[in-house]
Amino acid sequence: MTSQEKDTIEKLKDVVESKKEDTLHSFSFKPKEKTLVAWEAAEKEQYHRGPVWYIILIAVMLLAALYGLYTGSWTTIIVFLLIPVAVILYANTEPKKIEVFVTEKGIYIDKKFTSYEDISIFWIFEDFEVKKFGFRRTNWLQTEKEVLLHDLDTDILRRALNRYLKEDKDKKEGFISHFIRVLKL
């Protein structure tokens, strides 16, 4: 490699680093250690729900409440009349934006730090409408965490994380996540 090619490569590295720093200035939080990858993500997936979705939800809950009336269970009636209210309120709230940083020491999600020593494995889902990154903590009380990736290049994230963690390439979407995604909750 010639010295001119080496100079060009160094200049490109400087441009990439300066662009990364410019991008980091737009975040409200900046970790102390070197940031490898950073992005802003929605706290939850935002689904489009048409009128049919709401009609089906209310119909199913009304049938369940009528069953409660038939059996004389007032608790069942109250629960199944309140469930659609809670679901509709939750479904129509705008998701909060969170900042995610993958650093040399660990991962920050919404300013909460998890070190690599506390993470056993990570995975990236790219097969669905929405890309997700997740990891399993070693702490049995807080096992798994998933974050939306939006337009982030998954290869960059994967390379950064593979330095510190093992990837679970066979990880499948969990039942609850699948249920929530299919029912657009």
Backbone bond lengths (Angstrom), bond angles and torsions (degrees), N, CA, C in turn:
res aa  C-N    CA-C-N  psi(-1)  N-CA   C-N-CA  omega(-1)  CA-C   N-CA-C  phi
1 M - - - 1.454 - - 1.537 107.80 -
2 T 1.313 114.61 133.70 1.464 119.54 -177.97 1.514 110.17 -77.90
3 S 1.311 115.93 164.53 1.469 120.31 179.29 1.533 110.80 -66.95
4 Q 1.332 116.56 -30.86 1.476 119.64 177.84 1.531 110.23 -66.70
5 E 1.330 117.28 -40.87 1.475 121.15 178.12 1.526 110.02 -65.09
6 K 1.346 116.77 -40.46 1.463 120.91 178.08 1.525 110.67 -62.45
7 D 1.344 116.34 -42.32 1.471 120.49 177.84 1.526 111.23 -62.38
8 T 1.329 116.56 -41.43 1.469 121.17 179.37 1.521 110.22 -63.07
9 I 1.324 116.48 -43.74 1.476 120.53 179.04 1.522 110.25 -62.41
10 E 1.321 117.38 -44.05 1.477 120.77 178.79 1.527 111.57 -62.18
11 K 1.334 116.64 -41.35 1.465 120.22 177.86 1.520 111.11 -62.86
12 L 1.339 115.92 -41.90 1.471 119.89 178.03 1.524 110.86 -62.97
13 K 1.320 117.64 -41.20 1.469 120.97 177.61 1.524 110.67 -61.28
14 D 1.339 116.28 -41.34 1.468 120.51 178.26 1.527 111.16 -63.25
15 V 1.336 116.54 -40.71 1.467 120.67 179.00 1.520 110.12 -63.89
16 V 1.347 116.12 -44.54 1.469 120.09 179.03 1.522 110.21 -60.95
17 E 1.329 117.76 -45.98 1.470 121.54 179.64 1.533 111.31 -61.97
18 S 1.347 116.93 -42.35 1.469 118.98 -179.55 1.521 110.69 -67.37
19 K 1.336 117.73 -37.09 1.473 120.74 176.97 1.519 109.91 -64.84
20 K 1.343 116.36 -39.96 1.459 120.36 178.71 1.531 109.66 -62.94
21 E 1.317 117.01 -42.92 1.465 120.78 178.80 1.526 111.34 -64.73
22 D 1.354 117.01 -40.63 1.464 120.21 177.14 1.523 110.59 -60.92
23 T 1.330 116.06 -41.38 1.460 120.61 179.29 1.522 110.28 -64.10
24 L 1.329 117.82 -40.70 1.458 121.19 -178.64 1.528 111.98 -66.13
25 H 1.329 117.91 -26.68 1.465 120.15 179.67 1.526 112.05 -65.36
26 S 1.334 117.50 -22.19 1.460 119.84 -178.86 1.535 112.74 -79.49
27 F 1.335 117.89 -9.44 1.459 121.27 179.78 1.529 110.35 -86.09
28 S 1.331 116.07 151.14 1.467 120.39 179.40 1.532 111.58 -80.77
29 F 1.325 116.56 -17.09 1.464 122.37 -178.06 1.523 107.97 -128.52
30 K 1.313 116.48 142.95 1.466 120.18 176.02 1.522 108.90 -136.93
31 P 1.337 116.91 121.24 1.467 119.63 179.46 1.528 111.53 -64.66
32 K 1.335 114.78 156.24 1.469 120.23 179.43 1.525 111.70 -71.77
33 E 1.349 116.04 -38.00 1.459 119.13 -177.78 1.534 110.70 -82.42
34 K 1.322 115.56 169.88 1.464 121.62 -176.99 1.528 110.20 -63.71
35 T 1.326 116.06 130.09 1.463 121.97 178.81 1.521 109.11 -91.02
36 L 1.346 115.74 128.07 1.459 121.23 179.03 1.526 111.20 -91.98
37 V 1.331 116.46 -42.09 1.465 122.68 179.10 1.518 107.57 -145.16
38 A 1.327 116.86 140.28 1.461 121.31 177.50 1.522 109.25 -142.58
39 W 1.339 116.41 144.16 1.456 120.47 175.40 1.521 109.74 -157.88
40 E 1.310 114.84 163.90 1.461 121.54 175.81 1.523 107.14 -108.51
41 A 1.317 116.17 134.26 1.459 120.87 -176.23 1.529 110.28 -132.81
42 A 1.308 115.37 155.38 1.459 120.29 172.49 1.527 107.83 -76.16
43 E 1.323 115.56 146.56 1.465 121.12 -178.23 1.533 111.88 -64.89
44 K 1.325 116.23 -30.85 1.467 121.54 -179.78 1.520 108.30 -146.89
45 E 1.317 115.31 163.42 1.457 120.20 176.52 1.525 109.14 -70.88
46 Q 1.321 115.61 141.25 1.460 121.13 177.37 1.523 107.44 -106.40
47 Y 1.323 116.81 115.10 1.455 121.87 -177.45 1.518 111.03 -101.45
48 H 1.330 114.82 150.49 1.467 119.69 171.05 1.520 106.83 -89.19
49 R 1.321 116.27 123.37 1.458 121.66 179.29 1.517 108.35 -118.85
50 G 1.312 114.92 118.20 1.461 120.05 179.56 1.520 111.31 -81.52
51 P 1.317 117.24 176.82 1.470 121.11 179.81 1.521 113.10 -59.35
52 V 1.326 117.87 -33.09 1.472 121.19 179.83 1.522 110.47 -61.18
53 W 1.353 117.44 -39.87 1.461 121.65 179.90 1.534 109.99 -58.93
54 Y 1.338 116.61 -46.42 1.465 120.98 -179.04 1.526 111.60 -67.50
55 I 1.318 117.56 -38.85 1.472 121.44 179.15 1.523 110.19 -63.62
56 I 1.330 117.12 -44.61 1.470 120.48 179.44 1.524 110.77 -63.93
57 L 1.329 117.39 -44.37 1.474 121.42 178.53 1.526 110.64 -56.99
58 I 1.301 116.94 -50.90 1.472 120.88 -177.43 1.524 110.59 -66.06
59 A 1.346 118.12 -39.99 1.471 121.31 179.89 1.527 111.27 -62.72
60 V 1.340 116.94 -45.48 1.469 120.63 -179.74 1.527 110.31 -63.24
61 M 1.318 117.47 -42.97 1.466 120.58 -179.31 1.528 111.51 -69.07
62 L 1.316 117.64 -36.06 1.467 120.12 176.55 1.526 111.21 -66.08
63 L 1.337 116.38 -39.09 1.470 119.35 176.12 1.525 111.09 -62.83
64 A 1.316 116.03 -41.49 1.467 119.86 178.11 1.527 110.33 -65.34
65 A 1.343 117.81 -39.55 1.469 121.32 177.93 1.525 110.52 -66.52
66 L 1.321 117.68 -38.35 1.476 121.20 176.94 1.530 110.70 -64.48
67 Y 1.335 116.54 -36.90 1.462 120.03 175.43 1.535 109.53 -62.34
68 G 1.333 116.09 -41.53 1.461 120.39 177.22 1.522 111.05 -62.08
69 L 1.323 117.31 -38.78 1.471 121.88 177.34 1.531 109.80 -64.94
70 Y 1.336 116.23 -42.99 1.465 121.98 -179.72 1.528 110.98 -62.45
71 T 1.350 117.04 -39.54 1.471 120.44 -178.64 1.530 112.71 -88.25
72 G 1.332 116.34 -6.56 1.460 120.34 179.32 1.518 113.77 78.14
73 S 1.323 117.16 20.47 1.463 121.72 -179.09 1.526 109.14 -96.51
74 W 1.317 115.99 99.92 1.458 121.26 -177.12 1.530 111.64 -69.61
75 T 1.309 116.44 -31.13 1.460 120.14 177.15 1.532 110.34 -62.87
76 T 1.330 116.39 -43.54 1.467 120.94 178.37 1.523 110.59 -61.41
77 I 1.306 117.02 -42.83 1.469 121.11 179.75 1.527 110.18 -60.04
78 I 1.316 116.04 -49.14 1.477 120.26 -177.67 1.523 110.60 -63.07
79 V 1.335 117.07 -45.86 1.469 120.90 -178.53 1.527 110.59 -60.52
80 F 1.330 116.85 -47.79 1.469 119.24 -176.01 1.534 113.43 -76.69
81 L 1.301 117.83 -11.84 1.459 119.71 170.74 1.534 111.24 -87.72
82 L 1.340 116.54 -27.21 1.464 120.33 178.99 1.537 113.52 -84.87
83 I 1.323 116.68 -27.86 1.472 119.84 -178.66 1.533 112.13 -56.50
84 P 1.348 119.90 -49.25 1.477 117.34 -179.57 1.525 113.01 -62.78
85 V 1.325 117.42 -32.99 1.472 120.09 178.01 1.532 109.30 -63.28
86 A 1.332 116.96 -47.59 1.467 120.99 -179.73 1.525 111.06 -64.42
87 V 1.323 117.27 -43.85 1.463 120.77 -179.37 1.528 111.00 -63.74
88 I 1.318 117.95 -44.14 1.469 121.56 -179.88 1.525 110.44 -65.17
89 L 1.330 117.77 -41.85 1.471 120.09 177.98 1.532 111.06 -63.27
90 Y 1.332 116.52 -44.99 1.466 120.79 179.80 1.532 111.09 -66.15
91 A 1.319 116.31 -43.45 1.463 121.12 -176.81 1.528 112.26 -64.52
92 N 1.313 117.46 -28.55 1.457 120.51 -175.81 1.527 113.82 -99.51
93 T 1.325 117.49 6.14 1.462 118.86 175.18 1.519 108.89 -82.94
94 E 1.308 115.97 140.53 1.462 122.13 177.69 1.527 108.41 -71.31
95 P 1.341 117.99 129.28 1.467 118.66 -179.46 1.523 111.81 -66.55
96 K 1.314 115.25 140.26 1.462 122.11 177.70 1.529 109.10 -71.54
97 K 1.316 116.69 144.04 1.462 121.42 176.78 1.528 108.62 -85.83
98 I 1.325 115.84 132.60 1.466 120.50 177.67 1.527 109.17 -121.52
99 E 1.312 115.44 151.59 1.457 121.62 178.76 1.523 108.82 -103.31
100 V 1.334 115.46 135.34 1.461 121.43 -178.50 1.528 108.40 -123.46
101 F 1.333 115.55 131.17 1.463 121.83 178.99 1.525 108.94 -128.72
102 V 1.310 116.51 127.44 1.461 122.18 170.09 1.519 104.99 -102.65
103 T 1.326 115.89 117.31 1.464 121.06 -175.51 1.526 110.16 -117.47
104 E 1.329 115.57 -177.69 1.462 120.41 177.48 1.528 112.44 -70.51
105 K 1.326 117.52 -19.89 1.471 121.39 -176.59 1.529 113.46 -102.23
106 G 1.344 116.93 -24.71 1.452 119.82 -176.75 1.515 111.50 168.77
107 I 1.326 115.58 -155.94 1.465 121.90 -174.18 1.524 109.60 -123.44
108 Y 1.327 116.01 131.40 1.456 122.89 173.10 1.519 108.12 -105.18
109 I 1.315 116.26 126.80 1.463 121.08 173.01 1.510 106.24 -125.69
110 D 1.313 115.56 114.01 1.463 122.35 -178.43 1.535 110.69 53.22
111 K 1.317 115.63 47.05 1.473 125.92 177.71 1.526 114.33 71.07
112 K 1.343 118.30 2.75 1.462 121.54 177.54 1.528 108.08 -97.23
113 F 1.330 115.36 124.38 1.458 121.60 -173.50 1.519 111.85 -95.41
114 T 1.349 115.63 138.40 1.459 122.72 170.70 1.516 106.71 -130.14
115 S 1.340 117.41 119.37 1.466 120.14 -178.58 1.527 109.51 -77.48
116 Y 1.325 115.08 159.19 1.467 119.83 179.70 1.527 111.68 -62.55
117 E 1.338 117.66 -28.06 1.467 120.22 178.00 1.529 111.46 -65.71
118 D 1.344 116.42 -24.36 1.462 120.95 -179.24 1.528 112.82 -94.27
119 I 1.334 117.00 7.68 1.466 121.89 -179.92 1.525 107.86 -119.25
120 S 1.335 115.99 129.65 1.459 118.50 -179.10 1.526 112.40 -92.47
121 I 1.343 118.05 -31.66 1.461 120.46 -174.61 1.534 109.42 -163.59
122 F 1.328 116.86 157.83 1.466 120.34 175.20 1.523 109.93 -131.24
123 W 1.349 116.00 164.37 1.465 121.74 177.18 1.527 108.81 -149.02
124 I 1.320 113.81 160.20 1.461 121.08 176.35 1.518 107.56 -132.94
125 F 1.332 116.24 123.20 1.466 121.78 175.38 1.523 108.48 -97.04
126 E 1.330 115.90 123.44 1.459 120.42 177.85 1.525 111.29 -122.17
127 D 1.322 118.09 1.38 1.462 121.94 -171.76 1.522 114.59 -84.31
128 F 1.315 118.07 -10.58 1.454 120.81 -174.11 1.524 110.63 -104.80
129 E 1.329 116.12 -178.79 1.462 120.71 177.88 1.521 110.49 -61.43
130 V 1.320 116.01 -29.08 1.460 121.56 -177.18 1.530 108.58 -121.56
131 K 1.345 115.89 131.44 1.467 120.01 178.08 1.531 108.72 -82.35
132 K 1.358 115.57 141.16 1.469 121.28 -179.83 1.521 110.58 -133.62
133 F 1.325 114.08 147.36 1.460 122.64 172.28 1.523 106.29 -117.15
134 G 1.325 116.14 137.32 1.455 119.02 179.04 1.515 111.51 -143.70
135 F 1.328 114.80 164.23 1.459 119.78 175.92 1.515 109.73 -149.99
136 R 1.337 114.85 157.62 1.462 122.16 178.70 1.511 108.42 -108.43
137 R 1.319 115.28 125.22 1.470 120.48 177.58 1.526 109.45 -82.90
138 T 1.315 115.01 156.25 1.463 119.52 177.42 1.525 111.17 -79.95
139 N 1.345 117.63 -20.44 1.462 123.02 178.11 1.528 108.54 -71.17
140 W 1.305 117.97 123.38 1.458 121.16 -175.56 1.528 113.39 -70.29
141 L 1.330 119.05 -15.76 1.462 121.21 178.20 1.533 112.60 -82.37
142 Q 1.313 117.04 -29.79 1.459 121.67 -179.46 1.519 107.30 -123.90
143 T 1.319 117.35 80.04 1.456 118.91 -169.56 1.526 114.61 -75.55
144 E 1.329 119.17 -65.15 1.454 120.57 -172.49 1.520 112.90 -118.48
145 K 1.323 115.09 148.26 1.464 121.86 178.16 1.522 107.49 -137.50
146 E 1.341 116.92 134.27 1.460 121.61 176.46 1.517 109.90 -126.13
147 V 1.334 115.49 145.88 1.455 122.61 -178.30 1.527 108.17 -135.29
148 L 1.315 116.67 140.51 1.460 121.18 177.12 1.523 110.15 -71.08
149 L 1.334 116.34 146.29 1.464 120.96 -178.37 1.527 113.30 -104.44
150 H 1.314 117.33 -21.47 1.474 122.01 -177.21 1.526 110.09 53.77
151 D 1.326 119.15 -120.34 1.469 122.13 -175.43 1.525 113.61 -96.97
152 L 1.311 117.64 11.36 1.469 120.58 -178.24 1.529 110.47 -64.28
153 D 1.314 117.18 138.20 1.456 122.41 176.91 1.530 108.51 -71.01
154 T 1.327 116.22 113.22 1.468 120.57 -175.32 1.530 112.20 -67.22
155 D 1.320 117.96 -26.05 1.469 119.91 179.02 1.528 111.00 -66.40
156 I 1.328 117.03 -39.10 1.466 120.94 178.29 1.526 110.00 -64.20
157 L 1.335 116.37 -45.59 1.470 120.92 178.81 1.522 110.25 -63.00
158 R 1.309 116.31 -44.84 1.472 120.68 -178.70 1.531 111.23 -61.09
159 R 1.326 117.27 -44.32 1.474 120.52 179.21 1.525 111.27 -63.02
160 A 1.329 116.61 -41.32 1.466 119.93 179.88 1.526 110.88 -64.28
161 L 1.318 117.52 -43.60 1.469 120.79 -176.75 1.527 112.76 -75.42
162 N 1.330 117.27 -32.19 1.466 119.88 -179.14 1.519 112.66 -63.78
163 R 1.319 118.29 -17.06 1.474 121.34 175.51 1.526 111.01 -66.65
164 Y 1.338 116.46 -28.56 1.469 120.76 -170.72 1.527 114.01 -120.73
165 L 1.342 116.68 -24.65 1.466 120.39 -172.28 1.528 111.02 -132.42
166 K 1.322 114.21 159.58 1.456 120.80 174.20 1.529 108.35 -91.16
167 E 1.339 116.36 140.17 1.471 120.94 179.41 1.514 110.36 -95.01
168 D 1.322 116.48 137.01 1.461 122.94 174.04 1.526 106.96 -95.43
169 K 1.331 116.52 95.98 1.467 121.18 -176.81 1.527 112.23 -79.30
170 D 1.337 116.76 -13.94 1.460 121.03 -178.95 1.523 112.76 -98.68
171 K 1.314 118.12 3.29 1.472 122.56 -177.63 1.521 109.69 -60.99
172 K 1.304 115.83 132.87 1.466 122.74 177.04 1.519 109.02 -108.04
173 E 1.306 115.44 155.15 1.462 120.72 177.25 1.521 109.23 -62.37
174 G 1.323 116.99 134.27 1.458 121.51 -179.90 1.527 112.29 -69.40
175 F 1.326 116.17 160.83 1.467 121.71 -177.54 1.526 111.46 -58.46
176 I 1.334 116.88 -46.95 1.472 120.25 -177.83 1.524 110.59 -64.17
177 S 1.324 118.20 -44.24 1.467 121.43 178.76 1.520 110.59 -61.96
178 H 1.323 115.98 -42.33 1.470 120.60 178.21 1.530 110.44 -63.31
179 F 1.321 116.65 -44.94 1.468 122.99 179.65 1.532 110.45 -59.18
180 I 1.331 116.37 -46.92 1.465 121.70 -179.65 1.530 110.59 -64.13
181 R 1.340 117.24 -42.01 1.458 120.84 -178.77 1.522 111.89 -67.83
182 V 1.341 117.27 -44.00 1.461 121.27 -178.14 1.532 110.66 -67.42
183 L 1.344 117.41 -41.14 1.463 120.47 -178.56 1.549 112.77 -85.82
184 K 1.314 115.96 -0.11 1.474 122.20 178.85 1.529 112.29 56.11
185 L 1.325 115.16 44.85 1.452 119.97 178.89 1.465 108.67 -88.30
